[in-house]
Amino acid sequence: MSTEIASPRRTLRIRHVAKKTGLAKSSIWRLAQRGQFPLPVKLSPGCTAWFEHEIDEWLDRKGSQREPVGGPKQ
């Protein structure tokens, strides 16, 4: 029997996504439209948000794609 407790899904509004990622709001929308960033969810007619765990996963993927600064060592 599993004792794992599911954590609640937290959503972030655009200003918090921008702060967390360091991206401009316009860049977030553009990347999402191109399929290069998580898509938002429409919570109500005037409220759009992103799942925080999806933003965290996106940041983790970006971090794992890093290359050493200055190119390969000689």
Secondary structure, DSSP 8 states (H G I E B T S, - for coil): ----------EE-HHHHHHHH---HHHHHHHHHTTSS---EEEETTEEEEEHHHHHHHHHHHHHT---TTSS--
